[in-house]
Amino acid sequence: MSTDNDNKENELNVIDLAKNYDWSATCLGPMDSWEPSFRTVVADTEFGR
């Protein structure tokens, strides 16, 4: 059974993976080239905590 601490640790791992992912190798391109609204939805809400 997972605890709140386990869930927070898993969430941080996902955030780190997303922030460190090489988005430039995808059709989305580098994160800094994304439209601000898209970056807000993807990075600031989920990964930018």
PDBQT receptor file of N, H, CA, C and O in Angstrom, charges set to zero:
ATOM      1  N   MET A   1       0.850  -1.178   0.000  1.00  0.00    +0.000 N 
ATOM      2  CA  MET A   1       0.000   0.000   0.000  1.00  0.00    +0.000 C 
ATOM      3  C   MET A   1       0.893   1.237   0.000  1.00  0.00    +0.000 C 
ATOM      4  O   MET A   1       1.828   1.334   0.795  1.00  0.00    +0.000 OA
ATOM      5  N   SER A   2       0.608   2.167  -0.879  1.00  0.00    +0.000 N 
ATOM      6  H   SER A   2      -0.152   2.089  -1.525  1.00  0.00    +0.000 HD
ATOM      7  CA  SER A   2       1.456   3.360  -0.971  1.00  0.00    +0.000 C 
ATOM      8  C   SER A   2       0.991   4.422   0.020  1.00  0.00    +0.000 C 
ATOM      9  O   SER A   2      -0.179   4.494   0.397  1.00  0.00    +0.000 OA
ATOM     10  N   THR A   3       1.937   5.223   0.415  1.00  0.00    +0.000 N 
ATOM     11  H   THR A   3       2.887   5.164   0.109  1.00  0.00    +0.000 HD
ATOM     12  CA  THR A   3       1.649   6.312   1.343  1.00  0.00    +0.000 C 
ATOM     13  C   THR A   3       1.698   7.635   0.598  1.00  0.00    +0.000 C 
ATOM     14  O   THR A   3       2.075   7.688  -0.573  1.00  0.00    +0.000 OA
ATOM     15  N   ASP A   4       1.314   8.702   1.287  1.00  0.00    +0.000 N 
ATOM     16  H   ASP A   4       1.008   8.659   2.238  1.00  0.00    +0.000 HD
ATOM     17  CA  ASP A   4       1.395  10.036   0.686  1.00  0.00    +0.000 C 
ATOM     18  C   ASP A   4       2.824  10.371   0.301  1.00  0.00    +0.000 C 
ATOM     19  O   ASP A   4       3.054  10.999  -0.733  1.00  0.00    +0.000 OA
ATOM     20  N   ASN A   5       3.788   9.961   1.117  1.00  0.00    +0.000 N 
ATOM     21  H   ASN A   5       3.601   9.451   1.956  1.00  0.00    +0.000 HD
ATOM     22  CA  ASN A   5       5.197  10.226   0.803  1.00  0.00    +0.000 C 
ATOM     23  C   ASN A   5       5.625   9.496  -0.464  1.00  0.00    +0.000 C 
ATOM     24  O   ASN A   5       6.366  10.048  -1.278  1.00  0.00    +0.000 OA
ATOM     25  N   ASP A   6       5.161   8.255  -0.637  1.00  0.00    +0.000 N 
ATOM     26  H   ASP A   6       4.559   7.807   0.024  1.00  0.00    +0.000 HD
ATOM     27  CA  ASP A   6       5.480   7.499  -1.852  1.00  0.00    +0.000 C 
ATOM     28  C   ASP A   6       4.900   8.199  -3.074  1.00  0.00    +0.000 C 
ATOM     29  O   ASP A   6       5.565   8.312  -4.104  1.00  0.00    +0.000 OA
ATOM     30  N   ASN A   7       3.670   8.665  -2.962  1.00  0.00    +0.000 N 
ATOM     31  H   ASN A   7       3.130   8.573  -2.125  1.00  0.00    +0.000 HD
ATOM     32  CA  ASN A   7       3.025   9.345  -4.077  1.00  0.00    +0.000 C 
ATOM     33  C   ASN A   7       3.751  10.628  -4.436  1.00  0.00    +0.000 C 
ATOM     34  O   ASN A   7       3.931  10.930  -5.616  1.00  0.00    +0.000 OA
ATOM     35  N   LYS A   8       4.171  11.386  -3.434  1.00  0.00    +0.000 N 
ATOM     36  H   LYS A   8       4.025  11.141  -2.475  1.00  0.00    +0.000 HD
ATOM     37  CA  LYS A   8       4.897  12.635  -3.688  1.00  0.00    +0.000 C 
ATOM     38  C   LYS A   8       6.244  12.350  -4.336  1.00  0.00    +0.000 C 
ATOM     39  O   LYS A   8       6.666  13.077  -5.235  1.00  0.00    +0.000 OA
ATOM     40  N   GLU A   9       6.911  11.315  -3.894  1.00  0.00    +0.000 N 
ATOM     41  H   GLU A   9       6.568  10.724  -3.164  1.00  0.00    +0.000 HD
ATOM     42  CA  GLU A   9       8.210  10.954  -4.481  1.00  0.00    +0.000 C 
ATOM     43  C   GLU A   9       8.039  10.540  -5.941  1.00  0.00    +0.000 C 
ATOM     44  O   GLU A   9       8.829  10.938  -6.797  1.00  0.00    +0.000 OA
ATOM     45  N   ASN A  10       7.015   9.748  -6.225  1.00  0.00    +0.000 N 
ATOM     46  H   ASN A  10       6.373   9.424  -5.530  1.00  0.00    +0.000 HD
ATOM     47  CA  ASN A  10       6.745   9.331  -7.603  1.00  0.00    +0.000 C 
ATOM     48  C   ASN A  10       6.403  10.541  -8.466  1.00  0.00    +0.000 C 
ATOM     49  O   ASN A  10       6.834  10.622  -9.616  1.00  0.00    +0.000 OA
ATOM     50  N   GLU A  11       5.634  11.478  -7.925  1.00  0.00    +0.000 N 
ATOM     51  H   GLU A  11       5.283  11.412  -6.991  1.00  0.00    +0.000 HD
ATOM     52  CA  GLU A  11       5.276  12.689  -8.659  1.00  0.00    +0.000 C 
ATOM     53  C   GLU A  11       6.520  13.504  -8.983  1.00  0.00    +0.000 C 
ATOM     54  O   GLU A  11       6.656  14.011 -10.096  1.00  0.00    +0.000 OA
ATOM     55  N   LEU A  12       7.425  13.632  -8.024  1.00  0.00    +0.000 N 
ATOM     56  H   LEU A  12       7.315  13.219  -7.120  1.00  0.00    +0.000 HD
ATOM     57  CA  LEU A  12       8.664  14.370  -8.262  1.00  0.00    +0.000 C 
ATOM     58  C   LEU A  12       9.504  13.692  -9.333  1.00  0.00    +0.000 C 
ATOM     59  O   LEU A  12      10.121  14.373 -10.153  1.00  0.00    +0.000 OA
ATOM     60  N   ASN A  13       9.539  12.363  -9.342  1.00  0.00    +0.000 N 
ATOM     61  H   ASN A  13       9.038  11.810  -8.676  1.00  0.00    +0.000 HD
ATOM     62  CA  ASN A  13      10.289  11.641 -10.367  1.00  0.00    +0.000 C 
ATOM     63  C   ASN A  13       9.729  11.927 -11.751  1.00  0.00    +0.000 C 
ATOM     64  O   ASN A  13      10.492  12.122 -12.697  1.00  0.00    +0.000 OA
ATOM     65  N   VAL A  14       8.422  11.954 -11.882  1.00  0.00    +0.000 N 
ATOM     66  H   VAL A  14       7.802  11.795 -11.113  1.00  0.00    +0.000 HD
ATOM     67  CA  VAL A  14       7.787  12.246 -13.171  1.00  0.00    +0.000 C 
ATOM     68  C   VAL A  14       8.079  13.682 -13.582  1.00  0.00    +0.000 C 
ATOM     69  O   VAL A  14       8.355  13.944 -14.753  1.00  0.00    +0.000 OA
ATOM     70  N   ILE A  15       8.022  14.605 -12.646  1.00  0.00    +0.000 N 
ATOM     71  H   ILE A  15       7.798  14.391 -11.695  1.00  0.00    +0.000 HD
ATOM     72  CA  ILE A  15       8.325  16.009 -12.933  1.00  0.00    +0.000 C 
ATOM     73  C   ILE A  15       9.756  16.140 -13.429  1.00  0.00    +0.000 C 
ATOM     74  O   ILE A  15      10.008  16.819 -14.424  1.00  0.00    +0.000 OA
ATOM     75  N   ASP A  16      10.698  15.493 -12.741  1.00  0.00    +0.000 N 
ATOM     76  H   ASP A  16      10.493  14.941 -11.933  1.00  0.00    +0.000 HD
ATOM     77  CA  ASP A  16      12.102  15.540 -13.161  1.00  0.00    +0.000 C 
ATOM     78  C   ASP A  16      12.285  14.949 -14.554  1.00  0.00    +0.000 C 
ATOM     79  O   ASP A  16      13.017  15.502 -15.374  1.00  0.00    +0.000 OA
ATOM     80  N   LEU A  17      11.625  13.836 -14.819  1.00  0.00    +0.000 N 
ATOM     81  H   LEU A  17      11.030  13.387 -14.153  1.00  0.00    +0.000 HD
ATOM     82  CA  LEU A  17      11.730  13.219 -16.135  1.00  0.00    +0.000 C 
ATOM     83  C   LEU A  17      11.223  14.160 -17.227  1.00  0.00    +0.000 C 
ATOM     84  O   LEU A  17      11.862  14.307 -18.269  1.00  0.00    +0.000 OA
ATOM     85  N   ALA A  18      10.099  14.782 -16.991  1.00  0.00    +0.000 N 
ATOM     86  H   ALA A  18       9.580  14.662 -16.144  1.00  0.00    +0.000 HD
ATOM     87  CA  ALA A  18       9.516  15.679 -18.000  1.00  0.00    +0.000 C 
ATOM     88  C   ALA A  18      10.381  16.913 -18.214  1.00  0.00    +0.000 C 
ATOM     89  O   ALA A  18      10.580  17.343 -19.350  1.00  0.00    +0.000 OA
ATOM     90  N   LYS A  19      10.892  17.482 -17.133  1.00  0.00    +0.000 N 
ATOM     91  H   LYS A  19      10.730  17.133 -16.210  1.00  0.00    +0.000 HD
ATOM     92  CA  LYS A  19      11.727  18.680 -17.270  1.00  0.00    +0.000 C 
ATOM     93  C   LYS A  19      13.055  18.379 -17.949  1.00  0.00    +0.000 C 
ATOM     94  O   LYS A  19      13.600  19.234 -18.647  1.00  0.00    +0.000 OA
ATOM     95  N   ASN A  20      13.580  17.176 -17.754  1.00  0.00    +0.000 N 
ATOM     96  H   ASN A  20      13.137  16.481 -17.187  1.00  0.00    +0.000 HD
ATOM     97  CA  ASN A  20      14.888  16.816 -18.303  1.00  0.00    +0.000 C 
ATOM     98  C   ASN A  20      14.800  16.062 -19.616  1.00  0.00    +0.000 C 
ATOM     99  O   ASN A  20      15.825  15.699 -20.193  1.00  0.00    +0.000 OA
ATOM    100  N   TYR A  21      13.600  15.825 -20.089  1.00  0.00    +0.000 N 
ATOM    101  H   TYR A  21      12.767  16.120 -19.620  1.00  0.00    +0.000 HD
ATOM    102  CA  TYR A  21      13.418  15.101 -21.340  1.00  0.00    +0.000 C 
ATOM    103  C   TYR A  21      13.914  15.947 -22.506  1.00  0.00    +0.000 C 
ATOM    104  O   TYR A  21      13.757  17.168 -22.503  1.00  0.00    +0.000 OA
ATOM    105  N   ASP A  22      14.507  15.305 -23.494  1.00  0.00    +0.000 N 
ATOM    106  H   ASP A  22      14.635  14.313 -23.496  1.00  0.00    +0.000 HD
ATOM    107  CA  ASP A  22      15.001  16.014 -24.669  1.00  0.00    +0.000 C 
ATOM    108  C   ASP A  22      13.848  16.243 -25.650  1.00  0.00    +0.000 C 
ATOM    109  O   ASP A  22      13.696  15.520 -26.634  1.00  0.00    +0.000 OA
ATOM    110  N   TRP A  23      13.041  17.270 -25.356  1.00  0.00    +0.000 N 
ATOM    111  H   TRP A  23      13.165  17.858 -24.556  1.00  0.00    +0.000 HD
ATOM    112  CA  TRP A  23      11.887  17.587 -26.188  1.00  0.00    +0.000 C 
ATOM    113  C   TRP A  23      12.314  18.006 -27.594  1.00  0.00    +0.000 C 
ATOM    114  O   TRP A  23      11.528  17.887 -28.534  1.00  0.00    +0.000 OA
ATOM    115  N   SER A  24      13.533  18.488 -27.753  1.00  0.00    +0.000 N 
ATOM    116  H   SER A  24      14.172  18.585 -26.989  1.00  0.00    +0.000 HD
ATOM    117  CA  SER A  24      13.994  18.917 -29.078  1.00  0.00    +0.000 C 
ATOM    118  C   SER A  24      14.085  17.742 -30.051  1.00  0.00    +0.000 C 
ATOM    119  O   SER A  24      14.099  17.941 -31.266  1.00  0.00    +0.000 OA
ATOM    120  N   ALA A  25      14.145  16.534 -29.526  1.00  0.00    +0.000 N 
ATOM    121  H   ALA A  25      14.133  16.373 -28.539  1.00  0.00    +0.000 HD
ATOM    122  CA  ALA A  25      14.195  15.347 -30.369  1.00  0.00    +0.000 C 
ATOM    123  C   ALA A  25      12.802  14.876 -30.778  1.00  0.00    +0.000 C 
ATOM    124  O   ALA A  25      12.667  13.846 -31.438  1.00  0.00    +0.000 OA
ATOM    125  N   THR A  26      11.769  15.619 -30.393  1.00  0.00    +0.000 N 
ATOM    126  H   THR A  26      11.878  16.456 -29.857  1.00  0.00    +0.000 HD
ATOM    127  CA  THR A  26      10.391  15.251 -30.727  1.00  0.00    +0.000 C 
ATOM    128  C   THR A  26       9.804  16.282 -31.684  1.00  0.00    +0.000 C 
ATOM    129  O   THR A  26      10.416  17.314 -31.956  1.00  0.00    +0.000 OA
ATOM    130  N   CYS A  27       8.628  15.993 -32.182  1.00  0.00    +0.000 N 
ATOM    131  H   CYS A  27       8.130  15.154 -31.961  1.00  0.00    +0.000 HD
ATOM    132  CA  CYS A  27       7.955  16.941 -33.076  1.00  0.00    +0.000 C 
ATOM    133  C   CYS A  27       7.512  18.203 -32.330  1.00  0.00    +0.000 C 
ATOM    134  O   CYS A  27       7.179  19.204 -32.965  1.00  0.00    +0.000 OA
ATOM    135  N   LEU A  28       7.503  18.173 -31.010  1.00  0.00    +0.000 N 
ATOM    136  H   LEU A  28       7.773  17.360 -30.494  1.00  0.00    +0.000 HD
ATOM    137  CA  LEU A  28       7.161  19.367 -30.227  1.00  0.00    +0.000 C 
ATOM    138  C   LEU A  28       8.290  20.384 -30.208  1.00  0.00    +0.000 C 
ATOM    139  O   LEU A  28       8.061  21.579 -30.023  1.00  0.00    +0.000 OA
ATOM    140  N   GLY A  29       9.493  19.907 -30.399  1.00  0.00    +0.000 N 
ATOM    141  H   GLY A  29       9.679  18.936 -30.549  1.00  0.00    +0.000 HD
ATOM    142  CA  GLY A  29      10.650  20.792 -30.356  1.00  0.00    +0.000 C 
ATOM    143  C   GLY A  29      11.013  21.147 -28.923  1.00  0.00    +0.000 C 
ATOM    144  O   GLY A  29      10.367  20.679 -27.985  1.00  0.00    +0.000 OA
ATOM    145  N   PRO A  30      12.049  21.976 -28.745  1.00  0.00    +0.000 N 
ATOM    146  CA  PRO A  30      12.493  22.331 -27.392  1.00  0.00    +0.000 C 
ATOM    147  C   PRO A  30      11.399  23.081 -26.634  1.00  0.00    +0.000 C 
ATOM    148  O   PRO A  30      10.630  23.846 -27.215  1.00  0.00    +0.000 OA
ATOM    149  N   MET A  31      11.349  22.845 -25.340  1.00  0.00    +0.000 N 
ATOM    150  H   MET A  31      11.974  22.223 -24.867  1.00  0.00    +0.000 HD
ATOM    151  CA  MET A  31      10.300  23.433 -24.510  1.00  0.00    +0.000 C 
ATOM    152  C   MET A  31      10.269  24.957 -24.622  1.00  0.00    +0.000 C 
ATOM    153  O   MET A  31       9.191  25.549 -24.579  1.00  0.00    +0.000 OA
ATOM    154  N   ASP A  32      11.421  25.599 -24.765  1.00  0.00    +0.000 N 
ATOM    155  H   ASP A  32      12.297  25.117 -24.800  1.00  0.00    +0.000 HD
ATOM    156  CA  ASP A  32      11.437  27.061 -24.832  1.00  0.00    +0.000 C 
ATOM    157  C   ASP A  32      10.873  27.606 -26.141  1.00  0.00    +0.000 C 
ATOM    158  O   ASP A  32      10.681  28.815 -26.276  1.00  0.00    +0.000 OA
ATOM    159  N   SER A  33      10.604  26.718 -27.117  1.00  0.00    +0.000 N 
ATOM    160  H   SER A  33      10.761  25.736 -27.008  1.00  0.00    +0.000 HD
ATOM    161  CA  SER A  33       9.998  27.161 -28.374  1.00  0.00    +0.000 C 
ATOM    162  C   SER A  33       8.481  26.953 -28.390  1.00  0.00    +0.000 C 
ATOM    163  O   SER A  33       7.808  27.346 -29.343  1.00  0.00    +0.000 OA
ATOM    164  N   TRP A  34       7.951  26.339 -27.341  1.00  0.00    +0.000 N 
ATOM    165  H   TRP A  34       8.498  26.020 -26.567  1.00  0.00    +0.000 HD
ATOM    166  CA  TRP A  34       6.521  26.076 -27.284  1.00  0.00    +0.000 C 
ATOM    167  C   TRP A  34       5.747  27.381 -27.108  1.00  0.00    +0.000 C 
ATOM    168  O   TRP A  34       6.250  28.346 -26.533  1.00  0.00    +0.000 OA
ATOM    169  N   GLU A  35       4.523  27.388 -27.612  1.00  0.00    +0.000 N 
ATOM    170  H   GLU A  35       4.115  26.603 -28.079  1.00  0.00    +0.000 HD
ATOM    171  CA  GLU A  35       3.632  28.515 -27.376  1.00  0.00    +0.000 C 
ATOM    172  C   GLU A  35       3.452  28.672 -25.863  1.00  0.00    +0.000 C 
ATOM    173  O   GLU A  35       3.358  27.677 -25.145  1.00  0.00    +0.000 OA
ATOM    174  N   PRO A  36       3.403  29.905 -25.383  1.00  0.00    +0.000 N 
ATOM    175  CA  PRO A  36       3.264  30.110 -23.937  1.00  0.00    +0.000 C 
ATOM    176  C   PRO A  36       2.055  29.399 -23.326  1.00  0.00    +0.000 C 
ATOM    177  O   PRO A  36       2.154  28.858 -22.225  1.00  0.00    +0.000 OA
ATOM    178  N   SER A  37       0.933  29.392 -24.015  1.00  0.00    +0.000 N 
ATOM    179  H   SER A  37       0.852  29.831 -24.910  1.00  0.00    +0.000 HD
ATOM    180  CA  SER A  37      -0.254  28.743 -23.454  1.00  0.00    +0.000 C 
ATOM    181  C   SER A  37      -0.051  27.230 -23.328  1.00  0.00    +0.000 C 
ATOM    182  O   SER A  37      -0.491  26.623 -22.351  1.00  0.00    +0.000 OA
ATOM    183  N   PHE A  38       0.614  26.624 -24.315  1.00  0.00    +0.000 N 
ATOM    184  H   PHE A  38       0.971  27.118 -25.109  1.00  0.00    +0.000 HD
ATOM    185  CA  PHE A  38       0.889  25.187 -24.258  1.00  0.00    +0.000 C 
ATOM    186  C   PHE A  38       1.879  24.882 -23.139  1.00  0.00    +0.000 C 
ATOM    187  O   PHE A  38       1.700  23.931 -22.378  1.00  0.00    +0.000 OA
ATOM    188  N   ARG A  39       2.913  25.692 -23.051  1.00  0.00    +0.000 N 
ATOM    189  H   ARG A  39       3.059  26.464 -23.670  1.00  0.00    +0.000 HD
ATOM    190  CA  ARG A  39       3.920  25.502 -21.999  1.00  0.00    +0.000 C 
ATOM    191  C   ARG A  39       3.267  25.632 -20.625  1.00  0.00    +0.000 C 
ATOM    192  O   ARG A  39       3.605  24.886 -19.706  1.00  0.00    +0.000 OA
ATOM    193  N   THR A  40       2.347  26.561 -20.482  1.00  0.00    +0.000 N 
ATOM    194  H   THR A  40       2.073  27.167 -21.229  1.00  0.00    +0.000 HD
ATOM    195  CA  THR A  40       1.654  26.743 -19.209  1.00  0.00    +0.000 C 
ATOM    196  C   THR A  40       0.855  25.504 -18.848  1.00  0.00    +0.000 C 
ATOM    197  O   THR A  40       0.900  25.040 -17.709  1.00  0.00    +0.000 OA
ATOM    198  N   VAL A  41       0.134  24.977 -19.802  1.00  0.00    +0.000 N 
ATOM    199  H   VAL A  41       0.097  25.354 -20.728  1.00  0.00    +0.000 HD
ATOM    200  CA  VAL A  41      -0.682  23.792 -19.545  1.00  0.00    +0.000 C 
ATOM    201  C   VAL A  41       0.188  22.587 -19.212  1.00  0.00    +0.000 C 
ATOM    202  O   VAL A  41      -0.101  21.852 -18.268  1.00  0.00    +0.000 OA
ATOM    203  N   VAL A  42       1.235  22.385 -19.970  1.00  0.00    +0.000 N 
ATOM    204  H   VAL A  42       1.470  22.982 -20.737  1.00  0.00    +0.000 HD
ATOM    205  CA  VAL A  42       2.069  21.187 -19.788  1.00  0.00    +0.000 C 
ATOM    206  C   VAL A  42       3.079  21.373 -18.668  1.00  0.00    +0.000 C 
ATOM    207  O   VAL A  42       3.140  20.563 -17.743  1.00  0.00    +0.000 OA
ATOM    208  N   ALA A  43       3.855  22.412 -18.744  1.00  0.00    +0.000 N 
ATOM    209  H   ALA A  43       3.806  23.071 -19.495  1.00  0.00    +0.000 HD
ATOM    210  CA  ALA A  43       4.984  22.560 -17.822  1.00  0.00    +0.000 C 
ATOM    211  C   ALA A  43       4.609  23.216 -16.501  1.00  0.00    +0.000 C 
ATOM    212  O   ALA A  43       5.004  22.737 -15.438  1.00  0.00    +0.000 OA
ATOM    213  N   ASP A  44       3.863  24.291 -16.557  1.00  0.00    +0.000 N 
ATOM    214  H   ASP A  44       3.542  24.680 -17.420  1.00  0.00    +0.000 HD
ATOM    215  CA  ASP A  44       3.613  25.041 -15.336  1.00  0.00    +0.000 C 
ATOM    216  C   ASP A  44       2.579  24.381 -14.445  1.00  0.00    +0.000 C 
ATOM    217  O   ASP A  44       2.680  24.478 -13.222  1.00  0.00    +0.000 OA
ATOM    218  N   THR A  45       1.593  23.716 -15.015  1.00  0.00    +0.000 N 
ATOM    219  H   THR A  45       1.511  23.638 -16.009  1.00  0.00    +0.000 HD
ATOM    220  CA  THR A  45       0.574  23.119 -14.177  1.00  0.00    +0.000 C 
ATOM    221  C   THR A  45       1.004  21.770 -13.621  1.00  0.00    +0.000 C 
ATOM    222  O   THR A  45       0.849  21.520 -12.425  1.00  0.00    +0.000 OA
ATOM    223  N   GLU A  46       1.539  20.898 -14.464  1.00  0.00    +0.000 N 
ATOM    224  H   GLU A  46       1.664  21.100 -15.435  1.00  0.00    +0.000 HD
ATOM    225  CA  GLU A  46       1.921  19.573 -14.010  1.00  0.00    +0.000 C 
ATOM    226  C   GLU A  46       3.355  19.489 -13.541  1.00  0.00    +0.000 C 
ATOM    227  O   GLU A  46       3.640  18.941 -12.476  1.00  0.00    +0.000 OA
ATOM    228  N   PHE A  47       4.263  20.038 -14.346  1.00  0.00    +0.000 N 
ATOM    229  H   PHE A  47       4.032  20.483 -15.211  1.00  0.00    +0.000 HD
ATOM    230  CA  PHE A  47       5.679  19.816 -14.088  1.00  0.00    +0.000 C 
ATOM    231  C   PHE A  47       6.359  20.969 -13.399  1.00  0.00    +0.000 C 
ATOM    232  O   PHE A  47       7.499  20.838 -12.954  1.00  0.00    +0.000 OA
ATOM    233  N   GLY A  48       5.698  22.078 -13.302  1.00  0.00    +0.000 N 
ATOM    234  H   GLY A  48       4.771  22.185 -13.663  1.00  0.00    +0.000 HD
ATOM    235  CA  GLY A  48       6.334  23.254 -12.742  1.00  0.00    +0.000 C 
ATOM    236  C   GLY A  48       6.026  23.490 -11.281  1.00  0.00    +0.000 C 
ATOM    237  O   GLY A  48       6.264  24.577 -10.754  1.00  0.00    +0.000 OA
ATOM    238  N   ARG A  49       5.505  22.491 -10.640  1.00  0.00    +0.000 N 
ATOM    239  H   ARG A  49       5.312  21.608 -11.068  1.00  0.00    +0.000 HD
ATOM    240  CA  ARG A  49       5.124  22.655  -9.237  1.00  0.00    +0.000 C 
ATOM    241  C   ARG A  49       6.318  22.875  -8.352  1.00  0.00    +0.000 C 
ATOM    242  O   ARG A  49       6.168  23.031  -7.141  1.00  0.00    +0.000 OA
TER     243      ARG A  49
